[in-house]
Amino acid sequence: MKFKVTGEWNGEPFNRVIEAENINDCYDHWMLWAQIAHADVTNIR
């Protein structure tokens, strides 16, 4: 499935479409990359 994800990455707004198995997989994807990059992800939807 494709998910449209919006939020802020280190204070910069982002708007992306990613493929994931479900909404939890989608969220986990963003949190994993944020942890790897030592980034602050906020307002993720």
PyMOL Python script that loads the backbone (N, CA, C, O; Angstrom):
from pymol import cmd

cmd.read_pdbstr("""\
ATOM      1  N   MET A   1       0.831  -1.178   0.000  1.00  0.00           N
ATOM      2  CA  MET A   1       0.000   0.000   0.000  1.00  0.00           C
ATOM      3  C   MET A   1       0.880   1.248   0.000  1.00  0.00           C
ATOM      4  O   MET A   1       2.022   1.213   0.458  1.00  0.00           O
ATOM      5  N   LYS A   2       0.351   2.322  -0.505  1.00  0.00           N
ATOM      6  CA  LYS A   2       1.061   3.597  -0.489  1.00  0.00           C
ATOM      7  C   LYS A   2       0.430   4.503   0.563  1.00  0.00           C
ATOM      8  O   LYS A   2      -0.791   4.559   0.712  1.00  0.00           O
ATOM      9  N   PHE A   3       1.301   5.214   1.293  1.00  0.00           N
ATOM     10  CA  PHE A   3       0.854   6.119   2.334  1.00  0.00           C
ATOM     11  C   PHE A   3       1.454   7.493   2.104  1.00  0.00           C
ATOM     12  O   PHE A   3       2.641   7.618   1.805  1.00  0.00           O
ATOM     13  N   LYS A   4       0.639   8.516   2.241  1.00  0.00           N
ATOM     14  CA  LYS A   4       1.120   9.894   2.183  1.00  0.00           C
ATOM     15  C   LYS A   4       1.472  10.296   3.613  1.00  0.00           C
ATOM     16  O   LYS A   4       0.634  10.221   4.512  1.00  0.00           O
ATOM     17  N   VAL A   5       2.712  10.721   3.812  1.00  0.00           N
ATOM     18  CA  VAL A   5       3.195  11.059   5.145  1.00  0.00           C
ATOM     19  C   VAL A   5       3.634  12.516   5.156  1.00  0.00           C
ATOM     20  O   VAL A   5       4.384  12.955   4.284  1.00  0.00           O
ATOM     21  N   THR A   6       3.166  13.253   6.136  1.00  0.00           N
ATOM     22  CA  THR A   6       3.583  14.642   6.317  1.00  0.00           C
ATOM     23  C   THR A   6       4.084  14.813   7.740  1.00  0.00           C
ATOM     24  O   THR A   6       3.748  14.028   8.626  1.00  0.00           O
ATOM     25  N   GLY A   7       4.877  15.827   7.948  1.00  0.00           N
ATOM     26  CA  GLY A   7       5.398  16.125   9.274  1.00  0.00           C
ATOM     27  C   GLY A   7       6.573  17.068   9.172  1.00  0.00           C
ATOM     28  O   GLY A   7       6.744  17.779   8.182  1.00  0.00           O
ATOM     29  N   GLU A   8       7.385  17.057  10.226  1.00  0.00           N
ATOM     30  CA  GLU A   8       8.589  17.890  10.248  1.00  0.00           C
ATOM     31  C   GLU A   8       9.793  17.025  10.586  1.00  0.00           C
ATOM     32  O   GLU A   8       9.762  16.222  11.519  1.00  0.00           O
ATOM     33  N   TRP A   9      10.848  17.207   9.811  1.00  0.00           N
ATOM     34  CA  TRP A   9      12.119  16.499  10.004  1.00  0.00           C
ATOM     35  C   TRP A   9      13.127  17.566  10.394  1.00  0.00           C
ATOM     36  O   TRP A   9      13.516  18.392   9.568  1.00  0.00           O
ATOM     37  N   ASN A  10      13.551  17.550  11.657  1.00  0.00           N
ATOM     38  CA  ASN A  10      14.443  18.586  12.194  1.00  0.00           C
ATOM     39  C   ASN A  10      13.895  19.985  11.923  1.00  0.00           C
ATOM     40  O   ASN A  10      14.640  20.899  11.568  1.00  0.00           O
ATOM     41  N   GLY A  11      12.584  20.137  12.096  1.00  0.00           N
ATOM     42  CA  GLY A  11      11.950  21.440  11.934  1.00  0.00           C
ATOM     43  C   GLY A  11      11.582  21.813  10.513  1.00  0.00           C
ATOM     44  O   GLY A  11      10.902  22.817  10.298  1.00  0.00           O
ATOM     45  N   GLU A  12      12.016  21.026   9.535  1.00  0.00           N
ATOM     46  CA  GLU A  12      11.701  21.295   8.128  1.00  0.00           C
ATOM     47  C   GLU A  12      10.501  20.448   7.708  1.00  0.00           C
ATOM     48  O   GLU A  12      10.511  19.234   7.914  1.00  0.00           O
ATOM     49  N   PRO A  13       9.473  21.055   7.126  1.00  0.00           N
ATOM     50  CA  PRO A  13       8.308  20.268   6.716  1.00  0.00           C
ATOM     51  C   PRO A  13       8.641  19.286   5.594  1.00  0.00           C
ATOM     52  O   PRO A  13       9.453  19.578   4.717  1.00  0.00           O
ATOM     53  N   PHE A  14       8.000  18.121   5.639  1.00  0.00           N
ATOM     54  CA  PHE A  14       8.148  17.154   4.556  1.00  0.00           C
ATOM     55  C   PHE A  14       6.784  16.597   4.185  1.00  0.00           C
ATOM     56  O   PHE A  14       5.849  16.604   4.986  1.00  0.00           O
ATOM     57  N   ASN A  15       6.692  16.118   2.962  1.00  0.00           N
ATOM     58  CA  ASN A  15       5.465  15.555   2.415  1.00  0.00           C
ATOM     59  C   ASN A  15       5.899  14.466   1.442  1.00  0.00           C
ATOM     60  O   ASN A  15       6.372  14.767   0.347  1.00  0.00           O
ATOM     61  N   ARG A  16       5.742  13.205   1.832  1.00  0.00           N
ATOM     62  CA  ARG A  16       6.244  12.100   1.014  1.00  0.00           C
ATOM     63  C   ARG A  16       5.189  11.012   0.862  1.00  0.00           C
ATOM     64  O   ARG A  16       4.268  10.902   1.671  1.00  0.00           O
ATOM     65  N   VAL A  17       5.338  10.222  -0.176  1.00  0.00           N
ATOM     66  CA  VAL A  17       4.525   9.026  -0.367  1.00  0.00           C
ATOM     67  C   VAL A  17       5.480   7.842  -0.303  1.00  0.00           C
ATOM     68  O   VAL A  17       6.465   7.790  -1.039  1.00  0.00           O
ATOM     69  N   ILE A  18       5.181   6.885   0.585  1.00  0.00           N
ATOM     70  CA  ILE A  18       6.022   5.695   0.689  1.00  0.00           C
ATOM     71  C   ILE A  18       5.143   4.456   0.616  1.00  0.00           C
ATOM     72  O   ILE A  18       3.935   4.518   0.843  1.00  0.00           O
ATOM     73  N   GLU A  19       5.768   3.337   0.296  1.00  0.00           N
ATOM     74  CA  GLU A  19       5.072   2.055   0.284  1.00  0.00           C
ATOM     75  C   GLU A  19       5.399   1.320   1.570  1.00  0.00           C
ATOM     76  O   GLU A  19       6.549   1.284   2.006  1.00  0.00           O
ATOM     77  N   ALA A  20       4.366   0.730   2.174  1.00  0.00           N
ATOM     78  CA  ALA A  20       4.531  -0.038   3.400  1.00  0.00           C
ATOM     79  C   ALA A  20       3.427  -1.092   3.467  1.00  0.00           C
ATOM     80  O   ALA A  20       2.425  -1.008   2.757  1.00  0.00           O
ATOM     81  N   GLU A  21       3.630  -2.081   4.329  1.00  0.00           N
ATOM     82  CA  GLU A  21       2.635  -3.144   4.493  1.00  0.00           C
ATOM     83  C   GLU A  21       1.344  -2.612   5.111  1.00  0.00           C
ATOM     84  O   GLU A  21       0.247  -2.990   4.701  1.00  0.00           O
ATOM     85  N   ASN A  22       1.489  -1.720   6.112  1.00  0.00           N
ATOM     86  CA  ASN A  22       0.339  -1.153   6.811  1.00  0.00           C
ATOM     87  C   ASN A  22       0.777   0.155   7.480  1.00  0.00           C
ATOM     88  O   ASN A  22       1.934   0.555   7.355  1.00  0.00           O
ATOM     89  N   ILE A  23      -0.128   0.811   8.178  1.00  0.00           N
ATOM     90  CA  ILE A  23       0.184   2.109   8.778  1.00  0.00           C
ATOM     91  C   ILE A  23       1.268   1.986   9.850  1.00  0.00           C
ATOM     92  O   ILE A  23       2.080   2.898  10.008  1.00  0.00           O
ATOM     93  N   ASN A  24       1.293   0.883  10.582  1.00  0.00           N
ATOM     94  CA  ASN A  24       2.326   0.694  11.603  1.00  0.00           C
ATOM     95  C   ASN A  24       3.701   0.536  10.966  1.00  0.00           C
ATOM     96  O   ASN A  24       4.684   1.077  11.473  1.00  0.00           O
ATOM     97  N   ASP A  25       3.778  -0.194   9.870  1.00  0.00           N
ATOM     98  CA  ASP A  25       5.032  -0.358   9.140  1.00  0.00           C
ATOM     99  C   ASP A  25       5.507   0.992   8.603  1.00  0.00           C
ATOM    100  O   ASP A  25       6.701   1.291   8.618  1.00  0.00           O
ATOM    101  N   CYS A  26       4.570   1.791   8.137  1.00  0.00           N
ATOM    102  CA  CYS A  26       4.880   3.127   7.629  1.00  0.00           C
ATOM    103  C   CYS A  26       5.501   3.984   8.733  1.00  0.00           C
ATOM    104  O   CYS A  26       6.542   4.609   8.531  1.00  0.00           O
ATOM    105  N   TYR A  27       4.861   4.008   9.894  1.00  0.00           N
ATOM    106  CA  TYR A  27       5.359   4.790  11.028  1.00  0.00           C
ATOM    107  C   TYR A  27       6.733   4.280  11.469  1.00  0.00           C
ATOM    108  O   TYR A  27       7.646   5.070  11.709  1.00  0.00           O
ATOM    109  N   ASP A  28       6.874   2.961  11.572  1.00  0.00           N
ATOM    110  CA  ASP A  28       8.152   2.373  11.979  1.00  0.00           C
ATOM    111  C   ASP A  28       9.272   2.736  11.014  1.00  0.00           C
ATOM    112  O   ASP A  28      10.407   2.958  11.436  1.00  0.00           O
ATOM    113  N   HIS A  29       8.963   2.800   9.727  1.00  0.00           N
ATOM    114  CA  HIS A  29       9.943   3.189   8.709  1.00  0.00           C
ATOM    115  C   HIS A  29      10.520   4.573   9.024  1.00  0.00           C
ATOM    116  O   HIS A  29      11.737   4.758   9.033  1.00  0.00           O
ATOM    117  N   TRP A  30       9.635   5.542   9.281  1.00  0.00           N
ATOM    118  CA  TRP A  30      10.082   6.909   9.570  1.00  0.00           C
ATOM    119  C   TRP A  30      10.867   6.980  10.866  1.00  0.00           C
ATOM    120  O   TRP A  30      11.875   7.683  10.940  1.00  0.00           O
ATOM    121  N   MET A  31      10.424   6.264  11.889  1.00  0.00           N
ATOM    122  CA  MET A  31      11.101   6.304  13.183  1.00  0.00           C
ATOM    123  C   MET A  31      12.480   5.644  13.107  1.00  0.00           C
ATOM    124  O   MET A  31      13.421   6.092  13.760  1.00  0.00           O
ATOM    125  N   LEU A  32      12.596   4.582  12.310  1.00  0.00           N
ATOM    126  CA  LEU A  32      13.893   3.926  12.135  1.00  0.00           C
ATOM    127  C   LEU A  32      14.890   4.881  11.489  1.00  0.00           C
ATOM    128  O   LEU A  32      16.007   5.038  11.981  1.00  0.00           O
ATOM    129  N   TRP A  33      14.493   5.523  10.385  1.00  0.00           N
ATOM    130  CA  TRP A  33      15.404   6.441   9.697  1.00  0.00           C
ATOM    131  C   TRP A  33      15.716   7.668  10.545  1.00  0.00           C
ATOM    132  O   TRP A  33      16.825   8.197  10.484  1.00  0.00           O
ATOM    133  N   ALA A  34      14.759   8.118  11.326  1.00  0.00           N
ATOM    134  CA  ALA A  34      15.009   9.252  12.223  1.00  0.00           C
ATOM    135  C   ALA A  34      16.047   8.870  13.273  1.00  0.00           C
ATOM    136  O   ALA A  34      16.927   9.667  13.598  1.00  0.00           O
ATOM    137  N   GLN A  35      15.945   7.660  13.800  1.00  0.00           N
ATOM    138  CA  GLN A  35      16.906   7.200  14.798  1.00  0.00           C
ATOM    139  C   GLN A  35      18.293   7.066  14.177  1.00  0.00           C
ATOM    140  O   GLN A  35      19.280   7.481  14.784  1.00  0.00           O
ATOM    141  N   ILE A  36      18.384   6.501  12.993  1.00  0.00           N
ATOM    142  CA  ILE A  36      19.671   6.346  12.310  1.00  0.00           C
ATOM    143  C   ILE A  36      20.309   7.710  12.048  1.00  0.00           C
ATOM    144  O   ILE A  36      21.520   7.873  12.204  1.00  0.00           O
ATOM    145  N   ALA A  37      19.492   8.687  11.651  1.00  0.00           N
ATOM    146  CA  ALA A  37      19.992  10.025  11.300  1.00  0.00           C
ATOM    147  C   ALA A  37      20.088  10.960  12.502  1.00  0.00           C
ATOM    148  O   ALA A  37      20.496  12.113  12.359  1.00  0.00           O
ATOM    149  N   HIS A  38      19.715  10.472  13.684  1.00  0.00           N
ATOM    150  CA  HIS A  38      19.674  11.327  14.884  1.00  0.00           C
ATOM    151  C   HIS A  38      18.824  12.564  14.614  1.00  0.00           C
ATOM    152  O   HIS A  38      19.183  13.680  14.992  1.00  0.00           O
ATOM    153  N   ALA A  39      17.693  12.343  13.955  1.00  0.00           N
ATOM    154  CA  ALA A  39      16.801  13.440  13.574  1.00  0.00           C
ATOM    155  C   ALA A  39      15.626  13.525  14.547  1.00  0.00           C
ATOM    156  O   ALA A  39      15.302  12.570  15.253  1.00  0.00           O
ATOM    157  N   ASP A  40      15.012  14.680  14.558  1.00  0.00           N
ATOM    158  CA  ASP A  40      13.816  14.917  15.354  1.00  0.00           C
ATOM    159  C   ASP A  40      12.630  14.976  14.400  1.00  0.00           C
ATOM    160  O   ASP A  40      12.526  15.896  13.589  1.00  0.00           O
ATOM    161  N   VAL A  41      11.735  13.995  14.497  1.00  0.00           N
ATOM    162  CA  VAL A  41      10.552  13.949  13.641  1.00  0.00           C
ATOM    163  C   VAL A  41       9.342  14.310  14.493  1.00  0.00           C
ATOM    164  O   VAL A  41       9.078  13.677  15.515  1.00  0.00           O
ATOM    165  N   THR A  42       8.606  15.338  14.058  1.00  0.00           N
ATOM    166  CA  THR A  42       7.426  15.778  14.798  1.00  0.00           C
ATOM    167  C   THR A  42       6.243  15.929  13.857  1.00  0.00           C
ATOM    168  O   THR A  42       6.402  16.010  12.639  1.00  0.00           O
ATOM    169  N   ASN A  43       5.074  15.963  14.435  1.00  0.00           N
ATOM    170  CA  ASN A  43       3.817  16.169  13.694  1.00  0.00           C
ATOM    171  C   ASN A  43       3.635  15.173  12.556  1.00  0.00           C
ATOM    172  O   ASN A  43       3.058  15.515  11.524  1.00  0.00           O
ATOM    173  N   ILE A  44       4.117  13.950  12.727  1.00  0.00           N
ATOM    174  CA  ILE A  44       4.000  12.956  11.656  1.00  0.00           C
ATOM    175  C   ILE A  44       2.544  12.506  11.540  1.00  0.00           C
ATOM    176  O   ILE A  44       1.887  12.191  12.532  1.00  0.00           O
ATOM    177  N   ARG A  45       2.065  12.487  10.300  1.00  0.00           N
ATOM    178  CA  ARG A  45       0.678  12.065  10.008  1.00  0.00           C
ATOM    179  C   ARG A  45       0.672  11.221   8.763  1.00  0.00           C
ATOM    180  O   ARG A  45      -0.387  10.760   8.335  1.00  0.00           O
TER     181      ARG A  45
END
""", "prot")
cmd.dss("prot")
cmd.show_as("cartoon", "prot")
cmd.util.cbc("prot")
cmd.orient("prot")
